[in-house]
């Protein structure tokens, strides 16, 4: 009985030593599983908040116009030609950095983008779409027929813009907030 127990323990010890001596594939698999579990628990968690403000013009003491922004909440009423500013705040509420953060915002069909008003912090690359978000470029161009019948490529008019995209090259670290904004005019 003692002999068979000794042989059994010796066989078990050999089975444990052999994987460790051969580069430890069993240990490597355990380490990989542990890394996968940590990555599943520690993920970036991006929270987006969209705010809208209406441009309000007032006059100062000298009668000069002043521009202010009034927060719009709930079911706000706007009129044609009102200028609105949309601001999107993006926060990484997770435990890991968010890589390749891209924010895409459609321009509502009842609004027209105000050219050159899109801004973003942390070096965001801003591109635009004039085809419903199928493609994005820094300076959209459209074909325009000239008086002589030739076709020339010209900058797209504001009415043609359908989407804006902000592409952040740097990772968004945990608890960091970035903001992007753009203006539109109500049709």
SEDO-16478 format. One line per field, with one value per residue (C-alpha): residue in one letter; x, y, z. Coordinates in nm, 3 decimals. Last residue first. Example, Ala and Ser with C-alpha at 12.3 -4.5 7.8 and 13.67 -1.06 7.14 Angstrom:
<recs>
residu <- [s	a]
x <- [1.367	1.230]
y <- [-0.106	-0.450]
z <- [0.714	0.780]
</recs>
This chain:
<recs>
residu <- [x	x	x	x	x	x	x	x	x	x	x	x	x	x	x	x	x	x	x	x	x	x	x	x	x	x	x	x	x	x	x	x	x	x	x	x	x	x	x	x	x	x	x	x	x	x	x	x	x	x	x	x	x	x	x	x	x	x	x	x	x	x	x	x	x	x	x	x	x	x	x	x	x	x	x	x	x	x	x	x	x	x	x	x	x	x	x	x	x	x	x	x	x	x	x	x	x	x	x	x	x	x	x	x	x	x	x	x	x	x	x	x	x	x	x	x	x	x	x	x	x	x	x	x	x	x	x	x	x	x	x	x	x	x	x	x	x	x	x	x	x	x	x	x	x	x	x	x	x	x	x	x	x	x	x	x	x	x	x	x	x	x	x	x	x	x	x	x	x	x	x	x	x	x	x	x	x	x	x	x	x	x	x	x	x	x	x]
x <- [-3.448	-3.292	-2.926	-2.658	-2.350	-2.088	-1.935	-1.688	-1.593	-1.345	-1.370	-1.103	-1.203	-1.011	-0.775	-0.904	-0.639	-0.484	-0.578	-0.929	-1.150	-1.432	-1.698	-1.964	-2.269	-2.513	-2.343	-2.506	-2.684	-2.348	-2.242	-1.983	-1.649	-1.609	-1.517	-1.560	-1.776	-1.759	-2.070	-1.927	-2.130	-1.982	-2.153	-2.070	-1.950	-1.935	-1.644	-1.624	-1.319	-1.187	-1.343	-1.598	-1.782	-2.112	-2.240	-2.546	-2.362	-2.229	-1.997	-1.751	-1.414	-1.265	-0.936	-0.943	-0.633	-0.728	-1.033	-1.300	-1.453	-1.710	-1.802	-1.633	-1.958	-2.288	-2.461	-2.819	-3.114	-3.446	-3.259	-3.078	-2.698	-2.572	-2.302	-2.005	-1.768	-1.461	-1.246	-0.963	-0.849	-1.042	-0.802	-0.893	-1.103	-1.421	-1.599	-1.434	-1.626	-1.758	-1.926	-2.120	-2.210	-2.476	-2.500	-2.822	-2.874	-3.235	-3.310	-3.648	-3.786	-3.708	-3.933	-3.787	-3.939	-3.709	-3.407	-3.237	-2.950	-2.931	-2.611	-2.505	-2.407	-2.380	-2.488	-2.361	-2.615	-2.364	-2.507	-2.494	-2.748	-2.881	-2.851	-2.949	-2.793	-2.980	-2.805	-2.822	-2.654	-2.557	-2.398	-2.189	-2.057	-1.773	-1.690	-1.336	-1.288	-1.131	-1.349	-1.320	-0.953	-0.886	-1.058	-0.860	-0.533	-0.616	-0.700	-0.366	-0.180	-0.353	-0.270	0.094	0.101	-0.025	0.218	0.505	0.808	0.881	1.016	0.693	0.485	0.712	0.729	0.355	0.325	0.643	0.511	0.186	0.378	0.592	0.282	0.122	0.441	0.468	0.102	0.158	0.459	0.284	0.000]
y <- [7.641	7.662	7.763	7.530	7.568	7.309	7.168	6.911	6.846	6.612	6.477	6.271	6.039	5.746	5.840	5.924	5.792	6.035	6.055	6.183	6.172	6.428	6.364	6.600	6.492	6.612	6.915	7.015	7.324	7.478	7.489	7.238	7.389	7.385	7.119	7.243	7.112	7.266	7.405	7.751	7.909	7.660	7.343	7.285	6.952	6.943	6.951	6.858	6.992	6.769	6.453	6.198	5.924	5.737	5.980	6.109	6.209	6.555	6.433	6.634	6.588	6.724	6.585	6.620	6.785	6.765	6.988	7.002	7.275	7.286	7.648	7.675	7.673	7.710	7.375	7.404	7.273	7.097	6.788	6.751	6.753	6.409	6.381	6.146	6.116	5.897	5.767	5.548	5.427	5.461	5.444	5.194	5.203	5.344	5.680	5.813	6.134	6.279	6.617	6.705	7.070	7.179	7.552	7.689	7.991	8.097	8.167	7.990	7.987	7.772	7.634	7.423	7.091	6.995	7.217	7.481	7.669	8.038	8.156	8.522	8.758	9.128	9.396	9.750	10.000	10.180	10.024	9.674	9.531	9.177	8.889	8.538	8.229	7.916	7.638	7.263	6.998	6.641	6.421	6.117	5.865	5.637	5.337	5.214	4.858	4.710	4.406	4.242	4.337	4.184	3.859	3.841	3.900	3.620	3.386	3.468	3.403	3.067	2.976	3.071	2.851	2.550	2.623	2.621	2.659	2.284	2.252	2.379	2.135	1.842	1.931	1.889	1.557	1.428	1.523	1.336	1.028	1.037	1.075	0.771	0.566	0.650	0.558	0.230	0.149	0.237	0.000]
z <- [-4.104	-3.754	-3.771	-3.642	-3.423	-3.325	-3.010	-2.879	-2.520	-2.354	-2.000	-1.820	-1.534	-1.685	-1.971	-2.317	-2.552	-2.798	-3.165	-3.097	-3.406	-3.412	-3.677	-3.817	-4.015	-4.284	-4.445	-4.777	-4.640	-4.542	-4.906	-5.025	-5.129	-5.508	-5.764	-6.120	-6.403	-6.748	-6.914	-6.995	-6.713	-6.464	-6.340	-5.974	-5.838	-5.461	-5.216	-4.849	-4.664	-4.385	-4.529	-4.410	-4.598	-4.556	-4.290	-4.474	-4.790	-4.705	-4.432	-4.226	-4.057	-3.736	-3.598	-3.221	-3.079	-2.712	-2.752	-3.018	-3.230	-3.509	-3.592	-3.934	-4.133	-3.947	-4.003	-4.125	-3.925	-3.990	-4.113	-3.780	-3.817	-3.729	-3.463	-3.470	-3.175	-3.224	-2.939	-3.071	-2.730	-2.406	-2.112	-1.843	-1.522	-1.668	-1.633	-1.951	-2.004	-2.330	-2.331	-2.646	-2.699	-2.947	-3.017	-3.160	-3.384	-3.436	-3.805	-3.791	-3.436	-3.133	-2.863	-2.584	-2.483	-2.199	-2.153	-2.364	-2.198	-2.303	-2.473	-2.479	-2.758	-2.689	-2.936	-2.882	-2.746	-2.524	-2.206	-2.359	-2.601	-2.605	-2.848	-2.745	-2.901	-2.798	-2.609	-2.649	-2.436	-2.528	-2.262	-2.355	-2.104	-2.212	-1.997	-2.055	-1.942	-1.630	-1.554	-1.895	-1.921	-1.577	-1.680	-2.004	-1.815	-1.570	-1.856	-2.022	-1.694	-1.654	-2.013	-1.951	-1.641	-1.836	-2.120	-1.869	-2.094	-2.096	-1.739	-1.581	-1.785	-1.681	-1.309	-1.237	-1.419	-1.250	-0.906	-0.979	-1.091	-0.775	-0.558	-0.724	-0.696	-0.326	-0.269	-0.456	-0.235	0.088	0.000]
</recs>
